[in-house]
Amino acid sequence: MKLAILSDTHGLLRPQVVEHLKTADVILHGGDINKQAIVDELWQYAPPLCGPWQQRQGVGGNHST
Protein backbone atom coordinates (compact mmCIF):
# COMPACT_ATOMS: atom_id res chain seq x y z
CA MET A 1 0.00 0.00 0.00
CA LYS A 2 1.27 3.45 -0.89
CA LEU A 3 0.34 6.30 1.45
CA ALA A 4 0.65 9.93 0.33
CA ILE A 5 0.82 12.51 3.12
CA LEU A 6 0.67 16.23 2.40
CA SER A 7 -0.48 19.48 3.96
CA ASP A 8 -0.52 23.24 3.45
CA THR A 9 -1.41 23.06 -0.24
CA HIS A 10 -3.15 26.47 0.05
CA GLY A 11 -5.21 25.93 -3.10
CA LEU A 12 -2.35 24.54 -5.20
CA LEU A 13 -1.32 20.99 -6.12
CA ARG A 14 2.08 21.11 -7.78
CA PRO A 15 2.63 18.78 -10.76
CA GLN A 16 5.40 16.94 -8.90
CA VAL A 17 2.98 16.15 -6.06
CA VAL A 18 0.21 15.10 -8.43
CA GLU A 19 2.51 12.47 -9.94
CA HIS A 20 2.85 10.86 -6.50
CA LEU A 21 -0.87 11.15 -5.79
CA LYS A 22 -1.73 9.27 -8.98
CA THR A 23 -0.11 6.12 -7.59
CA ALA A 24 -1.31 6.45 -3.98
CA ASP A 25 -3.72 4.00 -2.40
CA VAL A 26 -4.46 6.42 0.45
CA ILE A 27 -4.09 10.20 0.68
CA LEU A 28 -3.87 11.97 4.03
CA HIS A 29 -4.05 15.76 3.90
CA GLY A 30 -3.14 17.53 7.14
CA GLY A 31 -4.92 20.81 6.48
CA ASP A 32 -4.80 24.24 4.85
CA ILE A 33 -6.45 23.02 1.67
CA ASN A 34 -8.23 26.35 1.02
CA LYS A 35 -10.23 25.35 -2.09
CA GLN A 36 -12.95 22.78 -2.66
CA ALA A 37 -11.40 22.10 -6.08
CA ILE A 38 -8.32 20.67 -4.34
CA VAL A 39 -10.48 18.30 -2.28
CA ASP A 40 -12.29 17.21 -5.42
CA GLU A 41 -8.99 16.56 -7.20
CA LEU A 42 -7.60 14.53 -4.29
CA TRP A 43 -10.63 12.22 -4.41
CA GLN A 44 -9.94 11.54 -8.09
CA TYR A 45 -6.65 9.89 -7.16
CA ALA A 46 -7.64 7.87 -4.07
CA PRO A 47 -11.17 7.08 -2.91
CA PRO A 48 -12.42 7.59 0.65
CA LEU A 49 -11.58 4.79 3.08
CA CYS A 50 -14.99 4.44 4.69
CA GLY A 51 -16.52 1.92 2.32
CA PRO A 52 -20.08 2.30 1.06
CA TRP A 53 -20.81 5.34 3.24
CA GLN A 54 -18.38 7.52 1.28
CA GLN A 55 -17.77 9.58 4.40
CA ARG A 56 -14.95 12.06 4.00
CA GLN A 57 -13.16 13.86 6.76
CA GLY A 58 -10.46 16.48 6.64
CA VAL A 59 -8.65 19.11 8.64
CA GLY A 60 -9.53 22.67 7.67
CA GLY A 61 -6.30 24.15 8.97
CA ASN A 62 -5.51 27.67 10.08
CA HIS A 63 -6.06 29.48 6.78
CA SER A 64 -7.97 32.73 6.66
CA THR A 65 -11.37 32.94 5.01
C-alpha positions as CSV (number, residue, x, y, z in Angstrom):
1,M,0.0,0.0,0.0
2,K,1.3,3.5,-0.9
3,L,0.3,6.3,1.5
4,A,0.7,9.9,0.3
5,I,0.8,12.5,3.1
6,L,0.7,16.2,2.4
7,S,-0.5,19.5,4.0
8,D,-0.5,23.2,3.4
9,T,-1.4,23.1,-0.2
10,H,-3.2,26.5,0.0
11,G,-5.2,25.9,-3.1
12,L,-2.3,24.5,-5.2
13,L,-1.3,21.0,-6.1
14,R,2.1,21.1,-7.8
15,P,2.6,18.8,-10.8
16,Q,5.4,16.9,-8.9
17,V,3.0,16.2,-6.1
18,V,0.2,15.1,-8.4
19,E,2.5,12.5,-9.9
20,H,2.9,10.9,-6.5
21,L,-0.9,11.1,-5.8
22,K,-1.7,9.3,-9.0
23,T,-0.1,6.1,-7.6
24,A,-1.3,6.5,-4.0
25,D,-3.7,4.0,-2.4
26,V,-4.5,6.4,0.5
27,I,-4.1,10.2,0.7
28,L,-3.9,12.0,4.0
29,H,-4.1,15.8,3.9
30,G,-3.1,17.5,7.1
31,G,-4.9,20.8,6.5
32,D,-4.8,24.2,4.9
33,I,-6.4,23.0,1.7
34,N,-8.2,26.3,1.0
35,K,-10.2,25.4,-2.1
36,Q,-12.9,22.8,-2.7
37,A,-11.4,22.1,-6.1
38,I,-8.3,20.7,-4.3
39,V,-10.5,18.3,-2.3
40,D,-12.3,17.2,-5.4
41,E,-9.0,16.6,-7.2
42,L,-7.6,14.5,-4.3
43,W,-10.6,12.2,-4.4
44,Q,-9.9,11.5,-8.1
45,Y,-6.6,9.9,-7.2
46,A,-7.6,7.9,-4.1
47,P,-11.2,7.1,-2.9
48,P,-12.4,7.6,0.6
49,L,-11.6,4.8,3.1
50,C,-15.0,4.4,4.7
51,G,-16.5,1.9,2.3
52,P,-20.1,2.3,1.1
53,W,-20.8,5.3,3.2
54,Q,-18.4,7.5,1.3
55,Q,-17.8,9.6,4.4
56,R,-15.0,12.1,4.0
57,Q,-13.2,13.9,6.8
58,G,-10.5,16.5,6.6
59,V,-8.6,19.1,8.6
60,G,-9.5,22.7,7.7
61,G,-6.3,24.2,9.0
62,N,-5.5,27.7,10.1
63,H,-6.1,29.5,6.8
64,S,-8.0,32.7,6.7
65,T,-11.4,32.9,5.0
